[in-house]
Amino acid sequence: MIGHRTHLSVNEKGHLEIGGVDTVVLAGELGTPLYVTDEDRIRTRYGELHSAFSCRGYGVKIKYAYKANTSLAILKIFQNLGAGADVLSEGEIRVALYIGLKPEEIIFTGNNKTDEEILYAVQKGVLINLDSIHELERLKRICSGRDVRRARVSFRINPAVSPKTHPYLATGLKESKFGVGHKEALKAYTSAQEDRNLSIEGIHMHIGSQILDPGVYAEATSRLLDIVCELKEKLGIDLKFIDLGGGFGIKYQESDRYIAPSEFADAVFPVIDNAVERCGLKRPEIFIEPGRFLVADSTILLTRVNTVKETPFKKFIGVDSGFNTLARPALYNAYHEVVVANRANEEAREVVTIAGNICESGDILAHDRSLPKIVEGDIVVLLDTGAYGLVMASQYNFRPRPAAVLVSGGRWVLIRKRETFDDLISGEILPPDL
């Protein structure tokens, strides 16, 4: 079901197209599994979000959440659009610098940084978003006695708000492993303020992912701004930025509610305006850290039918992808719409389950879908796979990870080569005495 996805269409052959490119032709030329990303869709999503937040009287910076999709081509698109980076590891810091971002455009979050990662971030001048008082003490120890630049810091706050999403995607609950609690916040900032090696710049929250209720952002922002006002009143700290995190949801199926970016902006800016006026704050910059919203629906996964298997209970369509290629259905019971690329204009005729090629019972990509009659060799497409798709792929069952292409205006370009058997064993060492 294409539905609201305006970048997808059906051509005169009855084939699914993305960005004006025939997916059946792509699958024939490049093989499957194959991830296909529409560059124009990414640019459109970015423009929607930036416009909604930047017209509210504040400086706004989008820090794209690298964990959603770390394709170098996609990262470069966001850099060209003006986005910074929200990163979670030294590797993500390195790739942000590799594509040309300046250190001051990068914010290093994460709840379990190593000493080596922290030192690397300090040396490069990347802002470190501290997750706990213990992590603050580790940072102080790392900086003490070393000839390093002053560390730029903020704290991630846990606002203890339910984001009304899948439990595995909730990061702002009071029992969550992420962030500093409200009662600890003043202590954390006081300790940081007393250390001459640290420069306090902001405050951060992130309450979850795939959130479809703007009201939870208003509640969480209110709690965050209470801390901001307390820092101004008790410590005289005027923060340079307030980071609202990301987690804006998308429509994975037609029954999902679509939340326009303006609805999220409408929810949070009145709260910010009130605090700025009430507490006499200098007007801070506003950071947001979208990932899924910017990339999820830009990408589809093409996979070929290997086998059609009927049992007394179900009809299984076996494809050449599994949770090694797309982990979300197995991890979260996530829903992805399914289209048969070479039968895109045909009516549904049967209910089938799309089964992966991994030897695990949980390797089901789509349960009980109404689709056209499918035969061996057909191209099955899973929609909205741009976030947490290829980036989470593995080599389980000794299967190589797939290729990826970028499409725009009827043209395509390869942005990731398909792995080979040689790639699978490249890091292995066979001891000579075996």
C-alpha positions as CSV (number, residue, x, y, z in Angstrom):
1,M,0.0,0.0,0.0
2,I,1.6,3.2,-1.2
3,G,-0.9,5.5,0.5
4,H,0.5,8.9,1.7
5,R,4.0,8.2,0.2
6,T,4.1,10.7,-2.6
7,H,7.7,9.7,-3.7
8,L,6.4,6.2,-4.6
9,S,4.4,5.5,-7.7
10,V,3.3,2.8,-10.1
11,N,4.4,3.0,-13.8
12,E,2.6,1.8,-16.9
13,K,4.1,-1.7,-16.5
14,G,2.5,-2.0,-13.1
15,H,5.9,-1.8,-11.4
16,L,6.6,0.2,-8.2
17,E,8.8,3.2,-8.7
18,I,10.8,5.3,-6.2
19,G,12.2,8.7,-7.2
20,G,11.2,7.9,-10.8
21,V,13.3,4.6,-10.9
22,D,11.7,1.3,-11.6
23,T,12.4,-1.0,-8.7
24,V,12.0,-4.2,-10.7
25,V,14.7,-3.0,-13.1
26,L,16.9,-2.1,-10.1
27,A,16.5,-5.5,-8.6
28,G,17.4,-7.1,-11.9
29,E,20.5,-5.1,-12.4
30,L,21.9,-5.0,-8.8
31,G,20.4,-8.1,-7.2
32,T,18.6,-8.4,-3.9
33,P,18.4,-7.7,-1.0
34,L,18.8,-4.0,-1.9
35,Y,18.1,-0.8,0.0
36,V,16.9,2.1,-2.1
37,T,16.8,5.7,-0.8
38,D,15.1,8.7,-2.4
39,E,17.3,11.7,-1.9
40,D,14.5,14.2,-2.7
41,R,12.4,12.7,0.1
42,I,15.1,13.3,2.6
43,R,15.5,16.9,1.5
44,T,11.7,17.4,1.7
45,R,11.5,16.0,5.2
46,Y,14.4,18.2,6.4
47,G,12.8,21.3,4.9
48,E,9.5,20.5,6.6
49,L,11.1,20.1,10.0
50,H,13.4,23.1,9.8
51,S,10.7,25.4,8.6
52,A,8.3,24.4,11.4
53,F,10.9,25.0,14.2
54,S,12.9,28.0,12.8
55,C,10.0,30.4,12.5
56,R,9.4,30.7,16.2
57,G,11.9,33.5,17.1
58,Y,14.8,31.2,18.2
59,G,18.0,30.1,16.6
60,V,17.4,26.4,15.7
61,K,19.9,23.7,14.9
62,I,19.0,20.3,13.7
63,K,21.4,17.6,14.9
64,Y,20.7,14.6,12.8
65,A,20.7,11.4,14.9
66,Y,23.4,9.3,13.3
67,K,22.3,6.1,14.9
68,A,19.2,6.1,12.6
69,N,21.2,5.7,9.4
70,T,25.0,6.2,9.0
71,S,25.2,5.9,5.2
72,L,28.0,8.3,4.2
73,A,25.9,9.6,1.3
74,I,23.0,10.4,3.6
75,L,25.2,12.0,6.2
76,K,26.7,14.2,3.5
77,I,23.2,15.2,2.3
78,F,22.4,16.4,5.8
79,Q,25.7,18.2,6.2
80,N,25.0,20.1,2.9
81,L,21.6,21.0,4.3
82,G,23.1,22.5,7.4
83,A,22.5,19.8,9.9
84,G,24.9,19.0,12.8
85,A,25.3,15.5,14.3
86,D,24.0,13.7,17.4
87,V,26.4,10.9,17.9
88,L,26.8,8.0,20.3
89,S,30.2,6.5,19.8
90,E,33.8,7.4,18.8
91,G,33.1,5.8,15.5
92,E,30.2,8.2,14.9
93,I,32.3,11.1,16.0
94,R,35.0,10.0,13.5
95,V,32.5,9.6,10.6
96,A,31.0,13.1,11.3
97,L,34.5,14.6,11.2
98,Y,35.3,12.5,8.1
99,I,32.5,13.9,6.1
100,G,33.5,17.5,7.0
101,L,31.5,18.5,10.1
102,K,33.2,20.9,12.5
103,P,33.6,19.7,16.1
104,E,31.3,22.4,17.4
105,E,28.5,21.0,15.3
106,I,28.7,17.6,17.0
107,I,27.1,16.6,20.3
108,F,28.3,13.3,21.9
109,T,25.5,11.6,23.8
110,G,25.3,8.1,25.2
111,N,24.9,6.5,28.6
112,N,28.0,4.4,28.7
113,K,31.0,6.1,27.1
114,T,34.5,4.7,27.5
115,D,37.4,6.8,28.9
116,E,39.0,6.6,25.5
117,E,35.9,7.9,23.8
118,I,35.6,10.8,26.3
119,L,39.2,11.8,25.9
120,Y,38.9,11.7,22.1
121,A,35.8,13.9,22.2
122,V,37.6,16.4,24.5
123,Q,40.7,16.5,22.3
124,K,38.6,17.1,19.2
125,G,36.5,19.8,20.9
126,V,33.2,17.9,20.5
127,L,30.5,18.8,23.1
128,I,30.0,16.0,25.6
129,N,26.5,15.3,26.8
130,L,26.9,13.8,30.3
131,D,24.6,11.1,31.3
132,S,25.3,10.9,35.1
133,I,27.2,12.4,38.0
134,H,29.5,9.4,37.8
135,E,30.3,10.2,34.2
136,L,31.0,13.8,35.2
137,E,33.5,12.6,37.8
138,R,35.2,10.4,35.2
139,L,35.4,13.4,32.8
140,K,37.0,15.5,35.5
141,R,39.5,12.7,36.2
142,I,40.3,12.4,32.5
143,C,40.9,16.1,32.1
144,S,42.9,16.6,35.3
145,G,46.6,16.8,34.8
146,R,46.3,16.6,31.0
147,D,47.2,19.3,28.6
148,V,43.8,19.3,26.9
149,R,41.4,22.0,25.9
150,R,38.5,22.9,28.1
151,A,35.7,20.3,27.8
152,R,32.4,21.6,26.5
153,V,29.6,19.9,28.4
154,S,25.8,19.6,28.8
155,F,23.7,17.2,30.9
156,R,21.1,14.8,29.7
157,I,18.1,15.1,31.9
158,N,15.5,12.3,32.5
159,P,12.2,14.2,32.7
160,A,10.3,11.1,33.9
161,V,7.6,11.4,31.2
162,S,6.0,8.5,29.4
163,P,6.4,9.0,25.6
164,K,3.5,6.6,24.9
165,T,5.5,4.4,22.5
166,H,6.9,0.9,22.4
167,P,8.6,0.1,25.8
168,Y,11.9,-0.6,24.0
169,L,11.8,2.9,22.5
170,A,11.0,4.8,25.7
171,T,14.1,6.6,27.1
172,G,12.5,9.3,29.4
173,L,10.7,7.1,31.9
174,K,11.8,7.5,35.6
175,E,13.1,3.9,35.6
176,S,15.0,4.4,32.4
177,K,18.8,3.9,32.3
178,F,19.2,7.3,30.6
179,G,19.9,10.7,32.0
180,V,20.2,12.6,35.3
181,G,17.0,12.9,37.4
182,H,15.5,16.2,38.3
183,K,16.6,16.0,41.9
184,E,20.2,15.4,40.9
185,A,20.4,18.1,38.2
186,L,21.4,21.0,40.4
187,K,24.1,18.9,42.1
188,A,25.4,17.9,38.7
189,Y,25.6,21.5,37.3
190,T,27.1,22.8,40.6
191,S,29.9,20.3,40.4
192,A,30.6,21.0,36.8
193,Q,30.5,24.8,37.4
194,E,33.2,24.4,40.1
195,D,35.7,22.7,37.7
196,R,37.9,25.0,35.7
197,N,38.4,22.4,33.0
198,L,34.7,22.4,32.0
199,S,32.6,24.8,30.1
200,I,28.8,24.4,30.7
201,E,26.9,25.1,27.5
202,G,23.5,23.4,27.6
203,I,20.9,21.0,28.7
204,H,19.4,18.0,26.9
205,M,16.6,15.5,27.0
206,H,15.4,12.6,24.8
207,I,12.2,10.9,25.8
208,G,11.9,8.1,23.2
209,S,11.3,7.2,19.6
210,Q,8.3,6.9,17.2
211,I,6.3,9.3,19.3
212,L,2.9,10.3,17.9
213,D,1.6,12.5,20.7
214,P,3.0,16.1,20.8
215,G,1.5,16.6,24.3
216,V,4.2,14.5,25.8
217,Y,6.8,16.9,24.5
218,A,5.1,19.8,26.1
219,E,5.1,18.0,29.5
220,A,8.7,17.0,29.2
221,T,9.8,20.4,28.0
222,S,8.0,22.0,30.9
223,R,10.0,19.8,33.4
224,L,13.2,20.5,31.5
225,L,12.6,24.3,31.6
226,D,11.9,24.1,35.4
227,I,15.5,23.0,35.7
228,V,16.8,25.7,33.4
229,C,15.1,28.3,35.5
230,E,16.5,26.8,38.7
231,L,20.0,26.9,37.2
232,K,19.6,30.6,36.4
233,E,18.2,31.4,39.8
234,K,20.5,29.4,42.1
235,L,23.7,29.2,40.1
236,G,23.5,32.2,37.7
237,I,23.9,29.9,34.7
238,D,22.4,31.1,31.5
239,L,22.6,28.1,29.1
240,K,23.5,28.6,25.5
241,F,21.2,25.9,24.2
242,I,18.3,23.7,25.1
243,D,18.2,20.3,23.3
244,L,14.8,18.8,23.0
245,G,15.9,15.6,21.5
246,G,14.1,13.8,18.8
247,G,11.8,10.8,18.4
248,F,9.2,12.4,16.2
249,G,7.1,9.5,14.7
250,I,6.1,8.7,11.2
251,K,3.1,6.9,9.6
252,Y,4.3,3.3,9.2
253,Q,0.7,2.2,8.3
254,E,-2.3,4.1,7.1
255,S,-4.1,3.8,10.4
256,D,-1.3,5.7,12.2
257,R,-1.9,9.3,12.9
258,Y,0.3,11.7,10.9
259,I,1.9,14.3,13.1
260,A,3.0,17.4,11.2
261,P,6.3,19.0,12.5
262,S,4.4,22.2,13.3
263,E,2.4,20.2,15.9
264,F,5.5,19.3,17.7
265,A,6.7,22.9,17.5
266,D,3.4,24.2,18.7
267,A,3.6,22.0,21.7
268,V,7.0,23.1,23.0
269,F,7.6,26.8,22.0
270,P,4.9,28.2,24.3
271,V,6.5,26.4,27.2
272,I,9.9,27.8,26.2
273,D,8.5,31.3,25.7
274,N,6.9,31.2,29.2
275,A,10.1,30.2,30.9
276,V,12.3,32.8,29.1
277,E,9.9,35.5,30.2
278,R,9.2,34.2,33.7
279,C,12.8,33.5,34.6
280,G,14.6,36.2,32.7
281,L,16.6,33.9,30.6
282,K,18.8,34.9,27.7
283,R,17.1,33.5,24.6
284,P,18.8,30.1,24.1
285,E,19.4,28.2,20.9
286,I,17.1,25.3,20.4
287,F,18.5,21.9,19.2
288,I,16.4,19.0,17.9
289,E,17.8,15.6,17.1
290,P,15.5,13.9,14.6
291,G,16.6,10.6,13.0
292,R,13.6,8.5,12.0
293,F,11.5,11.4,10.9
294,L,14.1,12.5,8.4
295,V,15.1,9.2,6.8
296,A,12.6,6.4,7.6
297,D,10.1,6.8,4.7
298,S,12.9,7.8,2.2
299,T,14.0,4.2,1.8
300,I,12.6,0.8,0.8
301,L,14.0,-2.7,0.9
302,L,13.8,-4.9,-2.2
303,T,13.8,-8.6,-1.6
304,R,13.2,-11.5,-4.0
305,V,10.8,-14.5,-3.4
306,N,12.7,-17.8,-3.1
307,T,9.9,-20.1,-2.2
308,V,6.1,-20.3,-1.7
309,K,5.1,-22.7,1.1
310,E,1.6,-23.6,2.0
311,T,0.8,-25.3,5.3
312,P,-2.6,-26.2,6.8
313,F,-2.4,-23.1,8.9
314,K,-0.6,-20.4,6.8
315,K,0.9,-19.6,3.5
316,F,4.5,-18.5,3.8
317,I,6.4,-16.4,1.2
318,G,10.1,-17.1,1.7
319,V,12.3,-14.2,0.6
320,D,16.1,-13.6,0.4
321,S,16.1,-11.2,3.4
322,G,15.7,-11.8,7.1
323,F,16.2,-10.1,10.4
324,N,19.9,-9.9,9.5
325,T,18.8,-7.5,6.8
326,L,15.9,-5.7,8.6
327,A,15.9,-6.3,12.4
328,R,12.9,-4.1,13.4
329,P,10.1,-6.7,12.9
330,A,11.9,-9.2,15.1
331,L,13.1,-6.7,17.7
332,Y,10.0,-4.6,18.2
333,N,7.3,-6.5,16.3
334,A,7.5,-3.4,14.0
335,Y,5.1,-3.0,11.1
336,H,6.3,-2.3,7.6
337,E,3.9,-2.0,4.7
338,V,4.5,-4.6,1.9
339,V,4.2,-4.1,-1.8
340,V,4.8,-6.6,-4.6
341,A,7.0,-4.5,-6.9
342,N,6.2,-6.3,-10.2
343,R,2.4,-6.5,-9.4
344,A,2.0,-3.1,-7.8
345,N,-1.4,-2.4,-9.4
346,E,-2.9,-5.8,-8.9
347,E,-5.6,-6.4,-6.3
348,A,-5.0,-8.4,-3.2
349,R,-6.0,-12.1,-3.6
350,E,-4.6,-13.9,-0.6
351,V,-3.4,-13.5,2.9
352,V,0.3,-14.5,3.3
353,T,3.1,-14.2,5.8
354,I,6.5,-13.0,4.6
355,A,9.2,-15.2,6.1
356,G,12.9,-14.4,6.2
357,N,15.8,-16.7,5.3
358,I,17.3,-16.9,8.8
359,C,17.0,-20.2,10.7
360,E,15.0,-18.7,13.6
361,S,11.3,-18.9,14.4
362,G,11.2,-15.2,15.0
363,D,12.4,-14.3,11.5
364,I,9.1,-13.1,10.2
365,L,9.1,-9.8,8.3
366,A,5.4,-9.3,7.9
367,H,2.5,-11.3,9.4
368,D,-0.8,-12.1,7.6
369,R,-0.8,-9.5,4.8
370,S,-3.4,-9.2,2.0
371,L,-1.4,-9.2,-1.2
372,P,-1.6,-10.2,-4.9
373,K,-0.9,-13.8,-5.7
374,I,2.9,-14.2,-5.3
375,V,5.1,-16.6,-7.2
376,E,8.8,-17.5,-7.1
377,G,10.9,-14.7,-8.5
378,D,8.6,-11.8,-7.6
379,I,10.0,-8.8,-5.9
380,V,8.6,-8.0,-2.5
381,V,9.2,-4.5,-1.1
382,L,9.2,-3.5,2.5
383,L,8.5,0.3,2.9
384,D,9.8,2.9,5.3
385,T,13.1,1.1,6.1
386,G,15.4,4.1,6.1
387,A,15.7,4.3,9.9
388,Y,17.2,1.4,11.8
389,G,17.3,-0.7,8.6
390,L,20.7,-1.2,7.0
391,V,22.5,0.4,9.9
392,M,21.4,-2.5,12.1
393,A,22.1,-5.3,9.6
394,S,24.3,-8.2,10.6
395,Q,26.2,-11.1,9.0
396,Y,24.2,-13.7,11.0
397,N,24.1,-17.1,9.3
398,F,27.2,-16.0,7.4
399,R,25.1,-13.9,5.0
400,P,26.7,-10.8,3.5
401,R,25.0,-7.4,4.1
402,P,23.1,-5.9,1.2
403,A,24.0,-3.1,-1.3
404,A,22.3,0.3,-1.2
405,V,21.5,2.9,-3.9
406,L,20.5,6.5,-3.9
407,V,17.8,7.6,-6.4
408,S,16.8,11.1,-7.6
409,G,15.0,12.3,-10.7
410,G,14.9,9.0,-12.4
411,R,18.6,8.2,-11.9
412,W,20.3,6.0,-9.4
413,V,23.9,5.7,-8.0
414,L,25.4,3.0,-5.8
415,I,26.2,4.2,-2.3
416,R,27.2,0.8,-0.7
417,K,28.6,-2.2,-2.3
418,R,27.1,-5.6,-1.6
419,E,29.4,-7.6,0.7
420,T,31.1,-10.8,-0.5
421,F,32.3,-14.0,1.1
422,D,35.8,-12.4,1.3
423,D,34.3,-9.5,3.3
424,L,32.8,-12.0,5.7
425,I,36.1,-13.7,6.5
426,S,38.3,-10.6,6.2
427,G,38.6,-10.1,10.0
428,E,39.0,-13.8,10.8
429,I,42.4,-15.3,11.8
430,L,43.0,-19.0,11.3
431,P,45.9,-20.0,13.6
432,P,48.6,-21.8,11.6
433,D,48.8,-24.8,13.9
434,L,45.1,-25.7,13.3
